[in-house]
Amino acid sequence: MALFTIPAGNHSWSHPSWFLGPAREIAVYLAKRRSRLALSNMTSDQLRDIGITPDQAEAEIAKSWFWI
């Protein structure tokens, strides 16, 4: 005998929509932060290889003021 049963069907509680919006925003923020952190560790030659000037990299890095 099961302690509880889960009814069949599509349930909003399995992935509440109120959670997906903020979770997606956090994921995007963290991805941008990782990219900016990677830029901050690149040399001028590496930046040139990907087509970015040091000034452009600095401007992008400055957008992530929190924890960098």
N, CA, C and O atoms as a MOPAC input file, in Angstrom:
PM7 MOZYME 1SCF
protein

 N      0.84000 1    -1.18200 1     0.00000 1
 C      0.00000 1     0.00000 1     0.00000 1
 C      0.88800 1     1.25000 1     0.00000 1
 O      1.80700 1     1.37300 1     0.81000 1
 N      0.60200 1     2.15500 1    -0.90600 1
 C      1.37300 1     3.38800 1    -1.02400 1
 C      0.94700 1     4.38900 1     0.04000 1
 O     -0.22100 1     4.44800 1     0.42400 1
 N      1.89700 1     5.16100 1     0.50100 1
 C      1.58500 1     6.19700 1     1.48200 1
 C      0.78000 1     7.33300 1     0.86300 1
 O     -0.06500 1     7.94400 1     1.51800 1
 N      1.05300 1     7.60000 1    -0.39300 1
 C      0.30500 1     8.61200 1    -1.11800 1
 C      0.33400 1     8.27400 1    -2.59000 1
 O      1.19100 1     7.51400 1    -3.04000 1
 N     -0.57100 1     8.81600 1    -3.32500 1
 C     -0.60600 1     8.58700 1    -4.76700 1
 C     -0.45700 1     9.92500 1    -5.47600 1
 O     -0.87500 1    10.96900 1    -4.97700 1
 N      0.14000 1     9.86200 1    -6.63400 1
 C      0.28600 1    11.04900 1    -7.47000 1
 C     -0.64600 1    10.87500 1    -8.65100 1
 O     -0.44800 1     9.98000 1    -9.47300 1
 N     -1.65900 1    11.71900 1    -8.74600 1
 C     -2.59100 1    11.58500 1    -9.86400 1
 C     -1.91000 1    11.85500 1   -11.20000 1
 O     -1.00200 1    12.68200 1   -11.28200 1
 N     -2.34500 1    11.16600 1   -12.23300 1
 C     -1.79000 1    11.34700 1   -13.56900 1
 C     -2.20800 1    12.69500 1   -14.13200 1
 O     -3.23600 1    13.25300 1   -13.74900 1
 N     -1.40000 1    13.20600 1   -15.03900 1
 C     -1.74400 1    14.45400 1   -15.70600 1
 C     -0.63500 1    15.47900 1   -15.56300 1
 O      0.37500 1    15.24200 1   -14.90100 1
 N     -0.84200 1    16.60400 1   -16.18600 1
 C      0.12500 1    17.68900 1   -16.15500 1
 C     -0.16400 1    18.56100 1   -14.93700 1
 O     -1.24800 1    19.13400 1   -14.82600 1
 N      0.79000 1    18.66300 1   -14.03400 1
 C      0.57300 1    19.40300 1   -12.79900 1
 C      1.47500 1    20.61900 1   -12.73800 1
 O      2.65900 1    20.55000 1   -13.06700 1
 N      0.90400 1    21.72400 1   -12.31500 1
 C      1.69500 1    22.93900 1   -12.21600 1
 C      2.71100 1    22.85800 1   -11.08200 1
 O      3.71900 1    23.56400 1   -11.11000 1
 N      2.46600 1    22.01700 1   -10.09600 1
 C      3.39500 1    21.93400 1    -8.97300 1
 C      4.68500 1    21.22200 1    -9.33900 1
 O      5.67300 1    21.34600 1    -8.61400 1
 N      4.71000 1    20.48300 1   -10.43500 1
 C      5.92700 1    19.77900 1   -10.81000 1
 C      7.02400 1    20.75500 1   -11.25500 1
 O      8.20900 1    20.47600 1   -11.07600 1
 N      6.64600 1    21.86300 1   -11.81700 1
 C      7.57800 1    22.93800 1   -12.16700 1
 C      6.77900 1    24.23700 1   -12.18500 1
 O      6.32400 1    24.69000 1   -13.23400 1
 N      6.62000 1    24.82300 1   -11.00700 1
 C      5.76300 1    26.01400 1   -10.91400 1
 C      6.28500 1    27.16000 1   -11.78100 1
 O      7.47900 1    27.46100 1   -11.78700 1
 N      5.38900 1    27.77600 1   -12.49200 1
 C      5.78400 1    28.85100 1   -13.39900 1
 C      6.36500 1    30.03600 1   -12.64900 1
 O      7.20000 1    30.75700 1   -13.19500 1
 N      5.94500 1    30.25400 1   -11.41700 1
 C      6.48400 1    31.37000 1   -10.64700 1
 C      7.96500 1    31.15800 1   -10.34800 1
 O      8.68200 1    32.11800 1   -10.06600 1
 N      8.42300 1    29.93100 1   -10.40600 1
 C      9.81900 1    29.62000 1   -10.12100 1
 C     10.68100 1    29.70600 1   -11.37700 1
 O     11.85700 1    30.06100 1   -11.28600 1
 N     10.13500 1    29.39700 1   -12.52900 1
 C     10.92700 1    29.34400 1   -13.75300 1
 C     11.46700 1    30.70300 1   -14.17500 1
 O     12.60900 1    30.79600 1   -14.62500 1
 N     10.67900 1    31.74200 1   -14.04200 1
 C     11.13300 1    33.07700 1   -14.43500 1
 C     12.37100 1    33.50800 1   -13.66700 1
 O     13.39500 1    33.80500 1   -14.28300 1
 N     12.31000 1    33.55200 1   -12.32800 1
 C     13.49000 1    33.93800 1   -11.55300 1
 C     14.66400 1    32.97500 1   -11.73900 1
 O     15.81400 1    33.41200 1   -11.77800 1
 N     14.39800 1    31.69200 1   -11.85400 1
 C     15.48000 1    30.72200 1   -12.05100 1
 C     16.18900 1    30.96800 1   -13.37100 1
 O     17.41400 1    30.88100 1   -13.44100 1
 N     15.44100 1    31.27000 1   -14.40800 1
 C     16.02800 1    31.55700 1   -15.71800 1
 C     16.86000 1    32.83700 1   -15.65300 1
 O     17.95200 1    32.89900 1   -16.21800 1
 N     16.34600 1    33.85700 1   -14.96300 1
 C     17.09100 1    35.11300 1   -14.83900 1
 C     18.40000 1    34.90700 1   -14.09500 1
 O     19.42400 1    35.48100 1   -14.46700 1
 N     18.37600 1    34.10100 1   -13.05600 1
 C     19.60000 1    33.81000 1   -12.30900 1
 C     20.59000 1    33.05200 1   -13.18500 1
 O     21.78800 1    33.33500 1   -13.15400 1
 N     20.10400 1    32.10000 1   -13.95900 1
 C     20.98200 1    31.32800 1   -14.84900 1
 C     21.63500 1    32.23500 1   -15.88500 1
 O     22.82400 1    32.09100 1   -16.16700 1
 N     20.87700 1    33.16300 1   -16.45100 1
 C     21.43100 1    34.10400 1   -17.44000 1
 C     22.46000 1    35.01400 1   -16.77900 1
 O     23.52700 1    35.26300 1   -17.34000 1
 N     22.13800 1    35.50600 1   -15.59000 1
 C     23.07700 1    36.36000 1   -14.86400 1
 C     24.39500 1    35.63000 1   -14.61100 1
 O     25.47200 1    36.18500 1   -14.82500 1
 N     24.30000 1    34.38300 1   -14.15300 1
 C     25.51100 1    33.61200 1   -13.85200 1
 C     26.32800 1    33.31400 1   -15.11000 1
 O     27.55800 1    33.31600 1   -15.06500 1
 N     25.65100 1    33.05800 1   -16.22700 1
 C     26.36500 1    32.81800 1   -17.49000 1
 C     27.10700 1    34.07900 1   -17.93000 1
 O     28.25400 1    34.00300 1   -18.37100 1
 N     26.45900 1    35.23300 1   -17.81300 1
 C     27.11600 1    36.49100 1   -18.17500 1
 C     28.29900 1    36.75500 1   -17.24900 1
 O     29.35200 1    37.21600 1   -17.69000 1
 N     28.12000 1    36.46200 1   -15.97800 1
 C     29.19500 1    36.67700 1   -15.01700 1
 C     30.40800 1    35.80200 1   -15.33600 1
 O     31.54800 1    36.26100 1   -15.27200 1
 N     30.14600 1    34.52600 1   -15.68400 1
 C     31.25200 1    33.63000 1   -16.05500 1
 C     31.98300 1    34.14600 1   -17.28800 1
 O     33.21100 1    34.09800 1   -17.35000 1
 N     31.22900 1    34.64000 1   -18.26900 1
 C     31.84900 1    35.18600 1   -19.48700 1
 C     32.69400 1    36.40700 1   -19.17000 1
 O     33.80200 1    36.55600 1   -19.68500 1
 N     32.16700 1    37.27800 1   -18.32000 1
 C     32.91100 1    38.48200 1   -17.96300 1
 C     34.14300 1    38.14100 1   -17.13700 1
 O     35.18000 1    38.78900 1   -17.27500 1
 N     34.04200 1    37.14500 1   -16.29400 1
 C     35.20100 1    36.71000 1   -15.52100 1
 C     36.27200 1    36.14100 1   -16.44600 1
 O     37.46300 1    36.38800 1   -16.25500 1
 N     35.83900 1    35.37800 1   -17.45000 1
 C     36.78900 1    34.83700 1   -18.42900 1
 C     37.46600 1    35.97300 1   -19.18900 1
 O     38.67400 1    35.92500 1   -19.42100 1
 N     36.70100 1    36.99500 1   -19.57900 1
 C     37.29500 1    38.15200 1   -20.26100 1
 C     38.33800 1    38.83300 1   -19.38900 1
 O     39.37900 1    39.27300 1   -19.87800 1
 N     38.05200 1    38.91700 1   -18.10100 1
 C     38.98100 1    39.60900 1   -17.20700 1
 C     40.30700 1    38.87000 1   -17.06100 1
 O     41.30700 1    39.46600 1   -16.66100 1
 N     40.32200 1    37.58400 1   -17.38000 1
 C     41.54500 1    36.79200 1   -17.27300 1
 C     42.30000 1    36.64900 1   -18.59100 1
 O     43.34700 1    36.00400 1   -18.63600 1
 N     41.77900 1    37.24500 1   -19.66500 1
 C     42.42300 1    37.12100 1   -20.97200 1
 C     43.49200 1    38.18200 1   -21.17700 1
 O     43.39300 1    39.30500 1   -20.68200 1
 N     44.51400 1    37.79000 1   -21.92000 1
 C     45.56000 1    38.74700 1   -22.29600 1
 C     45.09200 1    39.56300 1   -23.49900 1
 O     44.07800 1    39.25000 1   -24.12300 1
 N     45.84500 1    40.60900 1   -23.80900 1
 C     45.51000 1    41.43500 1   -24.98600 1
 C     45.52000 1    40.61000 1   -26.26100 1
 O     44.66900 1    40.79700 1   -27.13100 1
 N     46.47000 1    39.70500 1   -26.37700 1
 C     46.52800 1    38.84300 1   -27.56700 1
 C     45.30800 1    37.94400 1   -27.66700 1
 O     44.76000 1    37.76300 1   -28.75500 1
 N     44.87800 1    37.38300 1   -26.55600 1
 C     43.69400 1    36.52400 1   -26.56700 1
 C     42.44900 1    37.32500 1   -26.91900 1
 O     41.60000 1    36.85300 1   -27.67500 1
 N     42.33500 1    38.52500 1   -26.38000 1
 C     41.19300 1    39.38000 1   -26.71500 1
 C     41.18200 1    39.70100 1   -28.20100 1
 O     40.12800 1    39.67300 1   -28.83700 1
 N     42.33600 1    40.00300 1   -28.75100 1
 C     42.43700 1    40.29700 1   -30.18400 1
 C     42.01600 1    39.08400 1   -31.01400 1
 O     41.37300 1    39.22900 1   -32.05400 1
 N     42.38400 1    37.88100 1   -30.54600 1
 C     42.01000 1    36.65300 1   -31.25600 1
 C     40.49800 1    36.49100 1   -31.38200 1
 O     40.01200 1    35.93300 1   -32.36500 1
 N     39.76000 1    36.97400 1   -30.39500 1
 C     38.29900 1    36.84400 1   -30.45700 1
 C     37.62400 1    38.12300 1   -30.95400 1
 O     36.39800 1    38.23700 1   -30.96000 1
 N     38.46300 1    39.09100 1   -31.37400 1
 C     37.92200 1    40.29600 1   -32.00100 1
 C     37.43400 1    41.35700 1   -31.03700 1
 O     36.53000 1    42.12700 1   -31.36200 1
 N     38.02700 1    41.40300 1   -29.84900 1
 C     37.62500 1    42.39600 1   -28.84700 1
 C     38.86000 1    43.19100 1   -28.43000 1
 O     39.93500 1    42.62900 1   -28.22000 1
 N     38.68800 1    44.49800 1   -28.31600 1
 C     39.78500 1    45.33100 1   -27.83500 1
 C     39.79300 1    45.29400 1   -26.30300 1
 O     38.77500 1    44.98600 1   -25.68400 1
 N     40.92900 1    45.60500 1   -25.69800 1
 C     40.96500 1    45.67300 1   -24.23000 1
 C     39.94800 1    46.67000 1   -23.65100 1
 O     39.39200 1    46.44100 1   -22.57700 1
 N     39.71200 1    47.76600 1   -24.36300 1
 C     38.72000 1    48.74400 1   -23.90300 1
 C     37.31200 1    48.15700 1   -23.92800 1
 O     36.52900 1    48.38400 1   -23.00600 1
 N     36.99100 1    47.41000 1   -24.97100 1
 C     35.68000 1    46.75600 1   -25.04600 1
 C     35.52600 1    45.72400 1   -23.92900 1
 O     34.46200 1    45.60500 1   -23.32000 1
 N     36.59800 1    44.98600 1   -23.67000 1
 C     36.55900 1    43.98400 1   -22.60500 1
 C     36.34200 1    44.66300 1   -21.25500 1
 O     35.53100 1    44.20200 1   -20.45200 1
 N     37.05600 1    45.74500 1   -21.00500 1
 C     36.89800 1    46.47200 1   -19.74400 1
 C     35.47300 1    46.98800 1   -19.57400 1
 O     34.91700 1    46.93500 1   -18.47800 1
 N     34.88300 1    47.48900 1   -20.66200 1
 C     33.50800 1    47.99000 1   -20.60100 1
 C     32.53800 1    46.86000 1   -20.26500 1
 O     31.60600 1    47.05200 1   -19.48600 1
 N     32.75400 1    45.68700 1   -20.84900 1
 C     31.88400 1    44.54200 1   -20.57800 1
 C     32.08500 1    44.03600 1   -19.15000 1
 O     31.11700 1    43.70700 1   -18.46500 1
 N     33.32500 1    43.97500 1   -18.70700 1
 C     33.63200 1    43.51300 1   -17.35400 1
 C     32.99800 1    44.44200 1   -16.31800 1
 O     32.50900 1    43.98400 1   -15.28600 1
 N     33.00800 1    45.74400 1   -16.59500 1
 C     32.46200 1    46.72200 1   -15.67200 1
 C     30.95800 1    46.54500 1   -15.46000 1
 O     30.43100 1    47.00600 1   -14.44700 1
 N     30.26600 1    45.90000 1   -16.37200 1
 C     28.82700 1    45.67200 1   -16.23400 1
 C     28.53400 1    44.70800 1   -15.09200 1
 O     27.44500 1    44.73500 1   -14.51900 1
 N     29.49000 1    43.86500 1   -14.76300 1
 C     29.31900 1    42.88500 1   -13.69400 1
 C     30.05600 1    43.38900 1   -12.46300 1
 O     31.15100 1    42.92200 1   -12.14800 1
 N     29.46000 1    44.33100 1   -11.78000 1
 C     30.10900 1    44.96700 1   -10.65500 1
 C     30.03900 1    44.12300 1    -9.39100 1
 O     30.81300 1    44.34200 1    -8.45800 1
 N     29.13900 1    43.18000 1    -9.34700 1
 C     28.94600 1    42.38200 1    -8.13700 1
 C     29.83600 1    41.15800 1    -8.16400 1
 O     29.73800 1    40.35700 1    -9.09300 1
 N     30.69800 1    40.98400 1    -7.18100 1
 C     31.59800 1    39.82900 1    -7.00900 1
 C     32.72300 1    39.76100 1    -8.01700 1
 O     33.28200 1    38.68200 1    -8.21700 1
 N     33.07400 1    40.82500 1    -8.64400 1
 C     34.21600 1    40.76600 1    -9.56900 1
 C     35.19600 1    41.86800 1    -9.27200 1
 O     36.22100 1    41.98000 1    -9.94500 1

